[in-house]
Amino acid sequence: MIYADTSALVKRYLEEPFSTEFDALFQQGAMAISRLTVVELRCALARRRRNREIDALRENRINAELAADVQDGALHLGSVGDGDFNAAYHLIGRLADIPLRSLDALHLAAAGQIGADAFATADKTQAEAATALGFTIHRFF
C-alpha cells in the first residue's frame, strides 16, 4: 500500500505542479493516510484561504471531497497513537544525518504502522528519509 503524506495528497484537491502525476498514481488503487494528514491538509487549506488563494467555499468543498475519499475507501485512514510518537522519536535518532522534522517523522512512523511499502511525497527531505527506511518512493517534485 502507498502512504501519501500531505505534500503529495494536496495535489489531488488543488491544481499544483505534478497534480496530474499524483492523480495517475491515485487511480491505481487505495492509498493510506493518517489522521495527521487530515489535520495538516486542513491547515494548508486554511492558510490558502487566509492568503486568498482559495475561498471558503472551495475550502469546504475540498474538506468534503477528502471525507468522501475516506468514506468511499479510496483513502485508508490510519490513526496516530502513542506507538507512532515513540517510533518517530527513534526515527529521528536513526536517521540523524537527515534533517527530519517532527511531523515528517510521525508520517513515516504512521506509514510503517499501517504496513505501507511505498511512500508518496512532494518533500525532498521526506523522500530521502523514506528511501533510507526502505520505502518505494513516489516523488512529486
VENKA-V839874 format. One record per pair of residues at least 24 apart in sequence whose ideal C-beta (glycine too) atoms are under 10 Angstrom apart, sorted by the first residue. I is the first residue (numbers start at 1). J is the second residue. Records with the same first field share a line. If there is no record, write none. Layout:
I: J, J
This chain:
1: 29, 30, 31, 32, 76, 78, 111, 114, 115, 116, 117, 118
2: 26, 28, 29, 30, 31, 32, 33, 76, 111, 116, 117, 118, 119, 120, 135, 136, 137, 138
3: 31, 32, 33, 34, 37, 76, 78, 107, 108, 110, 111, 112, 113, 114, 115, 116, 117, 118, 119, 120, 121, 130, 135, 138
4: 31, 32, 33, 34, 37, 75, 107, 111, 116, 118, 119, 120, 121, 122, 138, 140
5: 33, 34, 36, 37, 40, 103, 104, 106, 107, 108, 110, 111, 119, 120, 121, 122, 123, 126, 127, 130, 140
6: 33, 34, 36, 37, 38, 39, 40, 41, 42, 43, 44, 103, 104, 107, 121, 122, 123, 126
7: 37, 40, 41, 44, 104, 107, 120, 121, 122, 123, 124, 126, 127, 140, 141
8: 33, 37, 119, 120, 121, 122, 123, 126, 127, 138, 139, 140, 141
9: 33, 37, 38, 40, 41, 44, 66, 69, 75, 120, 121, 122, 140
10: 37, 40, 41, 44, 45, 48, 62, 122, 140
11: 120, 122, 140
12: 41, 62, 65, 66, 69, 74, 75
13: 41, 44, 45, 54, 58, 59, 61, 62, 63, 65, 66, 69
14: 41, 44, 45, 48, 53, 54, 58, 62
16: 122, 140
17: 122, 140, 141
18: 122, 139, 140, 141
19: 140
21: 120, 138, 139, 140
22: 120, 122, 138, 140
25: 118, 120, 138, 140
26: 69, 74, 75, 120
27: 74
29: 74
30: 69, 72, 73, 74, 75, 76
31: 69, 74, 75, 76, 116, 118, 120, 138
32: 75, 76, 77, 78, 110, 111, 113, 114, 115, 116, 118, 119, 120
33: 66, 69, 70, 75, 76, 77, 78, 107, 110, 111, 114, 120
34: 76, 77, 78, 79, 80, 84, 106, 107, 109, 110, 111, 113, 114
35: 77, 78, 79, 80, 81, 84, 110
36: 78, 79, 80, 84, 103, 104, 106, 107, 109, 110
37: 66, 75, 77, 78, 80, 103, 106, 107, 110
38: 63, 66, 67, 70, 75, 77, 80
39: 80, 103
40: 103, 106, 107
41: 66
42: 66
76: 114, 116
77: 114
78: 110, 111, 113, 114, 115, 116
79: 110, 113, 114
80: 106, 107, 109, 110, 113
81: 109, 110, 113
83: 109, 110, 112, 113
84: 108, 109, 110, 111, 112, 113, 114
85: 109
87: 112, 113
88: 112
91: 129, 132, 133
92: 129
94: 129, 132, 133
95: 125, 128, 129, 130, 132, 133
97: 128, 132
98: 125, 126, 128, 129, 130, 131, 132
99: 125, 128, 129
100: 125, 126, 128, 129, 132
101: 125, 126, 129
104: 129, 130
105: 129
108: 132, 133, 135
109: 133
111: 135
